[in-house]
Amino acid sequence: MRCWARVRAKWPRPSRCRTSTRASAAGGSSSARCVLYSVEFGEFEELQEAGDWDRLTALMVDAALRVETVGADLLVMPCITAHYYAPEIAASAHVPLIDLREESLRDAKKRIPGLKKAGLVASTGTVQS
């Protein structure tokens, strides 16, 4: 059983994601190409605890540029807290950065026409971002 088939069997909702849409359009077994770069969290945490925001920003921008360098057409950060660095990353990168905060709000407004107020369940870092 292919990976997406197992995911769909366990959680039917992911079948609506863009990768599955691409697979359907491209013949069923296709998927989006993906480049993953994981920042070493120990280094991230040390810089954060030291309050070294300049080096931390440089670390995040460097990670984004590495992903871009190997051919990514866009950037996505699944960590909402890391969106604190989104302005610097977007200014440094030559490909678009998908802002999950904006996309979440856009989706909520689409799902709930006339939405006036949305609740946020989050860490302090997410709220600051």
Disulfide bonds with the S-S distance in Angstrom:
none
